[in-house]
Amino acid sequence: MRPEVMSDGIAPTAARHHQTDPTAVAESPPVAERLFWPAALGLLLLFVVLSWLGRPGGVQAGQDDAIYLFLARSLRALGYHDIYYVDRPLHHMYPPGYPALLAVLGAFVGERIALVQALGIAAATGALALIAAVLRRLWSSGVALVVLAAQVVNPHLVGTGAKIGTDATYLLLSMLAVALLARRNVSPRLLVVVGAMAIMAALTRSVGIALLAGIWAQWMLERRFAAAALFTAAGSVTVGSWLVWTVVAPEKYVGRSYIADAAFTGGQEVSFAVVLLARVAINLTKYFAYFIPNRIGIPPLPGPGSFEIPHLPILSVFDLLTAVAVAVGLVAGLWVLWKRWRAAALYVLAYGAMLAIWPWSIGRFLNVLIPLLVVALLLGTQALAQRVRSGWGFPVMLTLGLALVLVGGLRSAKLIAERSYCEWGSQLPPPECRRGELGAFFSTLEHIKLRLPPEAVIVSAKPAPVYYFTERKTIPLGRVLAQHPEDLIDFFRSQQVQYVILGRLHTADYHQVSHLLERNCEALALEAAFEPHTYLFRVLQAGVVAPDGAACAALTAYREAGSPQNTENP
């Protein structure tokens, strides 16, 4: 049953700390208590509608969705292979949790893209509902509704639900575990459920190791040593086994192996400790200066000054002031969570530690943490305002929440407008749906599907979508990038590679592949070109030289076009 709410709108639990602990104050109008469930269900329904309208049009060129679908196919055939490569190696990057879910679903209804998207939306909606329920119980209905309103229109959450990937499933599993630990008295049976949810989350997405660390730390602080020991043992057998495979697996290439990524130094001849310190400094700067405010719902603001940080938009003085304010609010919010929902605080801290030491700082890594970041920011703002003046807490939090709703709503509407122009499911997008470099890539795949022999072997920085849409197999790009320029063509011929795609959707294309190809352009023929800058080259047989020099001219034009601006990927 719901606890009684006092006449001043403060939940009794919070009221006991009203005078002594401003961080625990949770003010809420009585009407919010009476209308909580109708309002919450309405907001969750809005999220479902926005997520469905803003869903991707089909399988994308980003690779992850196609890879998960392929792994599900392989699991149904009792394997776990990268079936899009010629030699079908065992997969060692993504854990099997999400592919197993797709495999089971596909066994009953087939590979239906819309259904997979719908299940993702349902999972994300369930996660937000869990957070709202916890906030209502630990704080108040008013707090829960303000936070939920800011979450359901967040464009990054709206875009995450229907994405074919681990985000939504992981979000639900992680929030189940953290929400159960918010209960006042957690029974031994519930501890087992928490551990199971956390392990399933880590087997769905590798960053779930942070969730395991947070829960383990929670139980150690609570002196639940037996539970922590059993949790460690269970996690070692399950998640640990998968991690051991990722370590011992052959052919670990940067970008296709988390172990290779973690060990990446960028060719710097310094100790790994120095590399880690540099990562922490760079990553914290990027996340706090841009990615965290942006993902929470605060876009870059126009204003005086121009501060340049690599791979980020130019920031103004207002952006930096906003970043400082957000950082202060988050720190205060984590302190509030530490006192009343410690499992959530520990999870956020563990997740943040992993992001700080990772070689890449990418905004989408925050997507599964956005709900708790919004919680921390709004609770921290309320606590700080309450400390400044009694009674300011909830009004200030409500004001910030409404601002996030307004900005998030506008940005979600823009996302829906961008994605609603076309839908293609598991087929190649029709010509009217192809725009820019992405459209050129899909046009290249159409050319391959219609005109190249089925046995053709192709090199591409996007091998999974190549096979998904054309059924032409590829070889790992890491093998190509490991070649010396003088050996590249002989390597292609030894691997029976006949065609190479050069586009602008992956950093490897314009930083590495293009240079290798330009050094060997006389041994290539230009098969097809698609504007703006996507090319399909044919590898010539030994002793044959292209008479027209079209491949060399195309590669020169590609180089002169420069590198595209990219604020999300390293």
C-alpha positions as CSV (number, residue, x, y, z in Angstrom):
1,M,0.0,0.0,0.0
2,R,1.1,3.6,-0.6
3,P,2.2,5.6,2.4
4,E,0.1,8.5,3.4
5,V,1.2,11.9,2.0
6,M,1.2,14.8,4.4
7,S,-0.7,18.0,3.7
8,D,2.5,19.8,2.7
9,G,3.0,17.4,-0.2
10,I,6.0,15.7,1.4
11,A,6.1,11.9,1.6
12,P,6.4,10.8,5.3
13,T,9.8,9.2,4.7
14,A,11.1,12.4,3.3
15,A,9.4,14.5,5.9
16,R,11.3,12.9,8.7
17,H,14.5,14.3,7.2
18,H,12.9,17.6,6.2
19,Q,14.8,19.7,8.7
20,T,18.0,17.7,9.0
21,D,18.7,16.5,5.5
22,P,17.8,18.7,2.5
23,T,19.1,16.0,0.1
24,A,16.3,13.7,1.2
25,V,13.4,16.2,0.7
26,A,10.8,15.0,-1.8
27,E,8.1,17.6,-2.2
28,S,5.0,16.7,-4.2
29,P,1.5,18.2,-4.7
30,P,-1.2,15.9,-3.3
31,V,-2.9,15.7,-6.7
32,A,0.3,14.0,-8.1
33,E,-0.3,11.2,-5.6
34,R,-3.9,10.7,-6.6
35,L,-3.2,10.8,-10.3
36,F,0.1,9.0,-10.4
37,W,-0.8,5.8,-12.2
38,P,-3.0,7.4,-14.8
39,A,-0.3,10.0,-15.5
40,A,2.5,7.5,-15.5
41,L,0.6,5.1,-17.8
42,G,-0.1,8.0,-20.1
43,L,3.6,9.0,-20.2
44,L,4.7,5.4,-20.9
45,L,2.1,5.2,-23.7
46,L,3.6,8.4,-25.1
47,F,7.0,6.8,-25.0
48,V,5.7,3.7,-26.9
49,V,4.2,5.9,-29.6
50,L,7.2,8.1,-30.0
51,S,9.6,5.1,-30.1
52,W,7.5,3.4,-32.7
53,L,7.2,6.5,-34.9
54,G,11.0,7.1,-34.4
55,R,12.0,3.5,-35.1
56,P,14.8,2.9,-37.7
57,G,13.4,2.1,-41.2
58,G,15.1,-1.3,-41.2
59,V,18.4,-3.0,-40.9
60,Q,21.1,-0.3,-40.9
61,A,24.6,0.1,-42.2
62,G,26.0,0.3,-38.7
63,Q,26.7,-3.4,-38.6
64,D,25.6,-4.3,-35.1
65,D,22.0,-5.1,-36.0
66,A,23.0,-7.4,-38.9
67,I,25.6,-9.1,-36.7
68,Y,23.1,-9.9,-34.0
69,L,20.7,-11.3,-36.6
70,F,23.5,-13.5,-38.0
71,L,24.5,-14.7,-34.6
72,A,20.9,-15.7,-33.9
73,R,20.8,-17.7,-37.2
74,S,24.1,-19.4,-36.2
75,L,22.7,-20.2,-32.7
76,R,19.6,-21.8,-34.3
77,A,22.1,-24.0,-36.3
78,L,23.8,-24.9,-33.0
79,G,26.9,-22.7,-33.6
80,Y,28.1,-19.2,-32.8
81,H,29.9,-18.1,-35.9
82,D,30.4,-15.0,-38.0
83,I,28.6,-16.5,-41.0
84,Y,29.3,-13.4,-43.2
85,Y,33.0,-14.2,-43.4
86,V,34.3,-16.8,-45.9
87,D,35.9,-19.0,-43.2
88,R,33.0,-18.6,-40.7
89,P,35.2,-18.0,-37.5
90,L,33.8,-18.4,-34.0
91,H,32.4,-15.1,-32.8
92,H,34.2,-13.5,-29.8
93,M,33.0,-9.9,-29.4
94,Y,29.4,-9.8,-28.4
95,P,28.1,-12.1,-25.6
96,P,25.4,-14.6,-26.6
97,G,22.5,-13.3,-24.5
98,Y,20.7,-11.0,-27.0
99,P,21.4,-13.3,-30.0
100,A,19.9,-16.2,-28.0
101,L,16.7,-14.1,-27.5
102,L,16.6,-13.4,-31.2
103,A,17.2,-17.1,-31.9
104,V,14.3,-18.2,-29.8
105,L,12.0,-15.5,-31.3
106,G,13.1,-16.4,-34.8
107,A,12.4,-20.1,-34.2
108,F,8.8,-19.3,-33.7
109,V,8.0,-16.4,-35.9
110,G,11.0,-16.1,-38.2
111,E,13.2,-13.0,-38.6
112,R,10.6,-10.3,-38.4
113,I,12.2,-6.9,-38.0
114,A,9.1,-5.0,-36.8
115,L,8.5,-7.6,-34.1
116,V,12.1,-7.3,-32.8
117,Q,11.7,-3.5,-32.7
118,A,8.4,-3.8,-30.8
119,L,10.0,-6.1,-28.2
120,G,12.7,-3.6,-27.8
121,I,10.2,-0.8,-27.2
122,A,8.4,-3.0,-24.6
123,A,11.7,-3.6,-22.8
124,A,12.7,0.0,-22.7
125,T,9.1,1.0,-21.5
126,G,9.3,-1.6,-18.7
127,A,12.7,-0.2,-17.6
128,L,11.2,3.3,-17.3
129,A,8.2,2.0,-15.4
130,L,10.5,0.3,-12.9
131,I,12.4,3.5,-12.3
132,A,9.2,5.5,-11.8
133,A,7.9,2.9,-9.3
134,V,11.1,3.1,-7.3
135,L,11.2,6.9,-7.3
136,R,7.6,7.0,-6.1
137,R,8.3,4.7,-3.2
138,L,11.6,6.3,-2.1
139,W,10.7,9.9,-2.9
140,S,7.2,10.9,-4.1
141,S,4.8,10.7,-7.0
142,G,5.7,14.2,-8.0
143,V,9.4,13.4,-8.3
144,A,8.6,10.2,-10.2
145,L,6.4,11.9,-12.7
146,V,8.8,14.8,-13.3
147,V,11.6,12.4,-14.0
148,L,9.5,10.1,-16.1
149,A,8.2,13.0,-18.2
150,A,11.8,14.0,-18.9
151,Q,12.8,10.5,-19.8
152,V,9.9,9.6,-22.2
153,V,10.7,12.4,-24.6
154,N,14.4,12.1,-24.5
155,P,15.4,11.6,-28.2
156,H,18.2,9.2,-27.4
157,L,15.9,6.9,-25.4
158,V,13.2,7.3,-28.0
159,G,15.7,6.2,-30.6
160,T,17.0,3.4,-28.5
161,G,13.9,1.4,-27.8
162,A,13.2,0.2,-31.4
163,K,16.9,-0.3,-32.3
164,I,17.9,-3.8,-33.1
165,G,20.6,-4.2,-30.5
166,T,21.2,-4.9,-26.9
167,D,20.4,-1.5,-25.5
168,A,16.7,-2.0,-24.6
169,T,17.1,-5.6,-23.3
170,Y,20.1,-4.7,-21.2
171,L,18.3,-1.6,-19.9
172,L,15.4,-3.7,-18.6
173,L,17.6,-6.4,-17.0
174,S,19.9,-3.9,-15.3
175,M,17.0,-1.8,-14.0
176,L,15.3,-5.0,-12.7
177,A,18.4,-5.8,-10.7
178,V,18.9,-2.2,-9.4
179,A,15.2,-1.7,-8.7
180,L,14.9,-4.9,-6.6
181,L,17.8,-3.7,-4.5
182,A,15.9,-0.5,-3.7
183,R,13.5,-2.5,-1.5
184,R,13.9,-2.0,2.3
185,N,14.2,-5.7,3.1
186,V,15.6,-7.9,0.4
187,S,14.9,-11.5,1.0
188,P,17.4,-14.3,0.1
189,R,15.2,-15.3,-2.8
190,L,15.2,-11.8,-4.1
191,L,19.0,-11.7,-3.8
192,V,19.1,-14.7,-6.1
193,V,16.8,-12.9,-8.6
194,V,19.0,-9.8,-8.5
195,G,22.1,-11.9,-9.1
196,A,20.4,-13.7,-12.0
197,M,19.2,-10.5,-13.6
198,A,22.7,-8.9,-13.3
199,I,24.4,-12.0,-14.8
200,M,21.9,-12.0,-17.7
201,A,22.6,-8.4,-18.3
202,A,26.3,-8.9,-18.5
203,L,25.7,-11.8,-20.9
204,T,23.6,-9.4,-23.0
205,R,26.1,-6.5,-23.1
206,S,29.7,-6.7,-22.0
207,V,29.5,-3.4,-20.1
208,G,27.2,-5.3,-17.7
209,I,30.5,-6.0,-15.8
210,A,29.9,-2.6,-14.3
211,L,26.5,-3.8,-13.0
212,L,28.1,-6.9,-11.5
213,A,30.7,-4.7,-9.8
214,G,28.1,-2.3,-8.4
215,I,25.9,-5.1,-7.0
216,W,28.9,-6.9,-5.5
217,A,30.1,-3.6,-3.8
218,Q,26.5,-3.1,-2.5
219,W,26.5,-6.5,-0.8
220,M,29.9,-6.0,0.6
221,L,28.9,-2.7,2.1
222,E,25.8,-4.4,3.6
223,R,28.1,-7.2,4.9
224,R,26.2,-9.8,2.9
225,F,29.5,-11.7,2.5
226,A,27.9,-15.0,1.7
227,A,25.7,-13.5,-1.0
228,A,28.7,-11.7,-2.5
229,A,30.7,-14.9,-2.5
230,L,28.0,-16.9,-4.3
231,F,27.5,-14.0,-6.7
232,T,31.2,-14.0,-7.5
233,A,31.2,-17.7,-8.1
234,A,28.1,-17.7,-10.3
235,G,29.5,-14.7,-12.3
236,S,32.8,-16.4,-12.7
237,V,31.3,-19.5,-14.2
238,T,29.0,-17.7,-16.6
239,V,30.3,-14.2,-17.5
240,G,33.8,-15.2,-16.6
241,S,33.8,-18.1,-19.1
242,W,32.7,-15.7,-21.8
243,L,35.5,-13.2,-20.9
244,V,38.1,-16.0,-21.0
245,W,37.0,-16.9,-24.5
246,T,37.3,-13.3,-25.6
247,V,40.8,-13.2,-24.3
248,V,42.1,-16.5,-25.8
249,A,40.2,-16.1,-29.1
250,P,42.4,-15.8,-32.2
251,E,42.5,-12.7,-34.5
252,K,41.7,-9.9,-32.1
253,Y,41.5,-6.7,-34.2
254,V,40.8,-3.2,-32.9
255,G,37.1,-2.5,-33.4
256,R,36.2,-6.1,-33.6
257,S,37.5,-7.3,-30.2
258,Y,37.0,-5.7,-26.8
259,I,40.3,-7.1,-25.7
260,A,42.1,-5.5,-28.6
261,D,40.2,-2.3,-27.9
262,A,41.2,-2.3,-24.2
263,A,44.9,-2.8,-25.1
264,F,44.9,-0.2,-27.8
265,T,47.6,2.4,-27.3
266,G,47.5,4.2,-30.7
267,G,51.2,3.4,-31.3
268,Q,52.3,5.5,-28.3
269,E,55.6,4.4,-26.9
270,V,54.8,5.0,-23.3
271,S,53.7,2.8,-20.4
272,F,50.2,1.6,-20.3
273,A,49.6,3.4,-17.0
274,V,50.3,6.7,-18.8
275,V,47.9,5.7,-21.6
276,L,45.2,5.0,-19.0
277,L,45.7,8.4,-17.3
278,A,45.5,10.1,-20.7
279,R,42.3,8.2,-21.5
280,V,40.7,9.2,-18.2
281,A,41.6,12.9,-18.7
282,I,40.4,13.0,-22.3
283,N,37.2,10.9,-21.8
284,L,36.1,12.8,-18.7
285,T,36.5,16.0,-20.6
286,K,34.5,14.8,-23.5
287,Y,31.7,13.2,-21.5
288,F,31.2,16.1,-19.1
289,A,31.7,18.8,-21.7
290,Y,29.4,17.5,-24.3
291,F,28.2,13.9,-24.3
292,I,26.5,13.8,-20.9
293,P,24.6,17.1,-21.3
294,N,23.7,16.2,-24.9
295,R,22.4,12.7,-23.9
296,I,20.4,14.0,-20.9
297,G,18.7,16.4,-23.3
298,I,20.7,19.7,-23.4
299,P,21.8,20.5,-26.9
300,P,24.8,22.8,-27.7
301,L,23.9,26.4,-27.1
302,P,24.8,29.5,-29.2
303,G,27.0,32.0,-27.5
304,P,30.4,33.8,-27.4
305,G,33.7,32.0,-27.4
306,S,34.8,28.9,-29.2
307,F,36.5,25.9,-27.5
308,E,37.7,23.1,-29.6
309,I,37.9,19.5,-28.3
310,P,38.8,16.8,-30.8
311,H,35.9,14.9,-32.3
312,L,33.4,17.3,-30.7
313,P,31.4,20.3,-32.0
314,I,32.9,23.7,-31.2
315,L,31.6,24.7,-27.8
316,S,30.6,28.1,-26.5
317,V,31.0,29.7,-23.1
318,F,27.4,28.8,-22.4
319,D,28.1,25.2,-23.3
320,L,30.9,25.0,-20.8
321,L,28.9,26.7,-18.1
322,T,26.1,24.3,-18.7
323,A,28.5,21.4,-18.5
324,V,29.8,22.6,-15.1
325,A,26.2,23.0,-13.9
326,V,25.3,19.5,-15.1
327,A,28.4,18.0,-13.5
328,V,27.6,19.7,-10.1
329,G,24.0,18.5,-10.3
330,L,25.0,14.9,-11.1
331,V,27.5,14.8,-8.3
332,A,24.8,16.1,-5.9
333,G,22.4,13.6,-7.4
334,L,24.8,10.7,-6.9
335,W,25.1,11.7,-3.2
336,V,21.3,11.7,-2.9
337,L,21.1,8.3,-4.6
338,W,24.0,7.0,-2.3
339,K,21.9,7.8,0.7
340,R,18.6,6.4,-0.5
341,W,19.2,4.1,-3.5
342,R,22.8,3.1,-3.1
343,A,22.7,0.3,-5.7
344,A,21.9,2.9,-8.4
345,A,24.7,5.2,-7.3
346,L,27.2,2.3,-7.3
347,Y,26.2,1.1,-10.7
348,V,26.5,4.6,-12.2
349,L,29.9,5.0,-10.6
350,A,31.1,1.6,-11.9
351,Y,29.8,2.3,-15.4
352,G,31.4,5.7,-15.4
353,A,34.8,4.2,-14.3
354,M,34.6,1.8,-17.3
355,L,33.8,4.7,-19.7
356,A,36.7,6.7,-18.2
357,I,39.4,4.1,-19.0
358,W,38.0,2.9,-22.4
359,P,39.9,4.0,-25.5
360,W,36.9,5.4,-27.3
361,S,34.6,8.1,-25.9
362,I,31.3,7.7,-27.8
363,G,28.0,9.3,-26.9
364,R,25.9,6.2,-27.6
365,F,27.7,4.3,-24.8
366,L,25.6,6.5,-22.4
367,N,22.2,5.4,-23.8
368,V,21.6,2.7,-21.3
369,L,22.6,5.0,-18.5
370,I,20.4,8.0,-19.6
371,P,17.5,7.1,-17.3
372,L,19.7,7.1,-14.2
373,L,21.6,10.2,-15.3
374,V,18.2,12.1,-15.6
375,V,17.3,10.8,-12.2
376,A,20.6,12.0,-10.7
377,L,20.5,15.4,-12.3
378,L,16.9,16.2,-11.2
379,L,17.4,14.8,-7.7
380,G,20.7,16.7,-7.3
381,T,19.1,19.9,-8.6
382,Q,16.3,19.5,-6.1
383,A,18.7,18.8,-3.2
384,L,20.9,21.9,-4.0
385,A,17.9,24.2,-4.4
386,Q,16.5,22.9,-1.1
387,R,19.8,23.6,0.6
388,V,19.7,27.2,-0.7
389,R,16.2,27.8,0.5
390,S,13.7,25.5,2.2
391,G,10.8,24.9,-0.1
392,W,12.6,25.6,-3.4
393,G,13.5,22.0,-4.0
394,F,10.5,20.6,-5.9
395,P,9.7,23.9,-7.8
396,V,13.3,24.1,-9.1
397,M,13.3,20.5,-10.0
398,L,10.0,20.8,-11.8
399,T,11.3,23.8,-13.8
400,L,14.3,21.9,-15.0
401,G,12.2,18.9,-15.7
402,L,9.8,20.9,-17.9
403,A,12.8,22.4,-19.7
404,L,14.1,18.9,-20.5
405,V,10.6,17.9,-21.6
406,L,10.3,20.9,-24.0
407,V,13.8,20.4,-25.5
408,G,13.4,16.6,-25.6
409,G,10.1,16.9,-27.3
410,L,11.4,19.1,-30.0
411,R,14.4,16.9,-30.6
412,S,12.3,13.8,-30.6
413,A,10.0,15.4,-33.2
414,K,13.0,16.1,-35.4
415,L,14.2,12.5,-35.0
416,I,10.7,11.2,-36.0
417,A,10.7,13.5,-39.0
418,E,14.1,12.3,-40.1
419,R,13.2,8.6,-39.8
420,S,9.6,8.6,-41.0
421,Y,10.3,9.3,-44.6
422,C,11.0,5.6,-45.4
423,E,10.7,2.1,-44.2
424,W,12.5,-0.9,-45.7
425,G,12.7,-3.7,-43.1
426,S,15.0,-6.4,-44.2
427,Q,15.2,-5.3,-47.8
428,L,17.5,-2.8,-49.4
429,P,16.1,0.7,-49.1
430,P,14.4,1.8,-52.3
431,P,16.1,4.6,-54.3
432,E,13.9,7.3,-52.9
433,C,15.1,6.5,-49.4
434,R,18.8,6.8,-50.1
435,R,20.5,10.0,-49.0
436,G,24.1,11.1,-48.8
437,E,26.9,8.7,-48.1
438,L,24.5,6.2,-46.5
439,G,22.4,6.2,-49.6
440,A,25.5,5.7,-51.8
441,F,26.5,2.7,-49.7
442,F,23.1,1.1,-50.2
443,S,23.3,1.8,-53.9
444,T,26.7,0.1,-54.0
445,L,25.1,-3.0,-52.3
446,E,22.3,-3.0,-54.9
447,H,24.9,-3.0,-57.7
448,I,26.7,-5.9,-56.0
449,K,23.4,-7.9,-55.6
450,L,22.3,-7.4,-59.1
451,R,25.5,-7.5,-61.1
452,L,28.3,-9.4,-59.3
453,P,28.5,-13.2,-59.3
454,P,27.2,-14.9,-56.1
455,E,30.6,-16.3,-55.3
456,A,32.3,-12.9,-55.3
457,V,34.4,-12.1,-52.2
458,I,34.3,-8.5,-51.1
459,V,36.3,-6.4,-48.8
460,S,34.4,-3.7,-46.9
461,A,34.6,-1.8,-43.6
462,K,30.9,-2.9,-43.2
463,P,31.0,-6.6,-43.9
464,A,27.8,-7.6,-42.0
465,P,25.4,-5.4,-44.0
466,V,27.2,-6.4,-47.2
467,Y,26.3,-10.0,-46.6
468,Y,22.9,-9.3,-45.2
469,F,21.7,-7.4,-48.3
470,T,23.8,-9.1,-51.0
471,E,24.6,-12.6,-49.7
472,R,28.2,-12.0,-50.8
473,K,30.8,-13.0,-48.2
474,T,33.7,-11.0,-47.0
475,I,37.0,-11.3,-45.0
476,P,37.8,-9.6,-41.7
477,L,38.9,-6.0,-42.3
478,G,41.6,-6.4,-39.7
479,R,43.5,-8.8,-42.0
480,V,43.5,-6.2,-44.7
481,L,44.7,-3.4,-42.4
482,A,47.5,-5.7,-41.2
483,Q,49.1,-5.8,-44.7
484,H,52.0,-3.8,-45.9
485,P,51.0,-1.7,-49.0
486,E,53.4,-3.6,-51.2
487,D,51.7,-7.0,-50.2
488,L,48.1,-5.9,-50.4
489,I,47.2,-7.0,-53.9
490,D,49.0,-10.4,-53.5
491,F,47.0,-10.8,-50.3
492,F,43.8,-10.0,-52.0
493,R,44.5,-12.6,-54.7
494,S,45.5,-15.2,-52.1
495,Q,42.2,-14.7,-50.3
496,Q,40.3,-14.7,-53.6
497,V,39.1,-11.1,-53.0
498,Q,37.7,-9.7,-56.2
499,Y,36.1,-6.4,-55.1
500,V,36.6,-3.7,-52.6
501,I,34.1,-1.1,-51.3
502,L,35.4,2.3,-50.3
503,G,32.9,4.5,-48.6
504,R,32.8,7.2,-45.9
505,L,30.8,5.5,-43.2
506,H,33.7,4.1,-41.2
507,T,36.9,5.8,-40.0
508,A,39.0,2.9,-41.3
509,D,37.9,3.7,-44.8
510,Y,39.2,7.3,-44.9
511,H,42.1,6.8,-42.5
512,Q,43.6,3.5,-43.6
513,V,41.8,1.6,-46.5
514,S,42.0,4.5,-48.9
515,H,45.7,4.9,-48.4
516,L,46.4,1.2,-49.0
517,L,44.3,1.3,-52.2
518,E,45.8,4.5,-53.5
519,R,49.3,2.9,-53.2
520,N,48.0,0.0,-55.4
521,C,45.6,1.9,-57.7
522,E,47.2,0.5,-60.9
523,A,46.1,-3.0,-59.9
524,L,42.5,-1.9,-59.5
525,A,39.7,-1.1,-61.9
526,L,36.8,1.2,-61.1
527,E,33.7,-1.0,-61.2
528,A,31.2,1.6,-60.1
529,A,30.9,5.0,-58.4
530,F,28.1,6.5,-56.4
531,E,27.9,10.1,-55.3
532,P,29.0,11.6,-53.1
533,H,32.1,9.5,-52.4
534,T,31.5,5.7,-52.5
535,Y,33.4,3.5,-54.9
536,L,33.5,-0.2,-55.9
537,F,36.8,-1.4,-57.2
538,R,37.7,-4.7,-58.9
539,V,41.0,-6.4,-58.2
540,L,42.7,-7.1,-61.5
541,Q,44.4,-10.4,-62.2
542,A,48.2,-10.7,-62.0
543,G,49.9,-9.0,-64.9
544,V,46.8,-6.9,-65.9
545,V,47.0,-3.1,-65.6
546,A,43.9,-0.8,-65.8
547,P,44.3,1.1,-69.1
548,D,42.2,4.1,-68.2
549,G,43.5,5.1,-64.7
550,A,39.9,5.6,-63.5
551,A,40.7,3.9,-60.2
552,C,43.7,6.1,-59.5
553,A,41.6,9.2,-60.3
554,A,38.8,8.1,-58.1
555,L,41.1,7.5,-55.1
556,T,42.7,10.9,-55.6
557,A,39.3,12.5,-55.6
558,Y,38.4,10.6,-52.5
559,R,41.6,11.8,-50.7
560,E,41.1,15.4,-51.7
561,A,37.5,15.3,-50.3
562,G,39.0,15.0,-46.8
563,S,37.7,13.2,-43.8
564,P,34.0,13.7,-42.8
565,Q,33.1,15.4,-39.6
566,N,32.2,12.9,-37.0
567,T,31.4,13.7,-33.4
568,E,30.4,10.2,-32.2
569,N,33.2,7.8,-33.2
570,P,36.9,7.8,-32.6
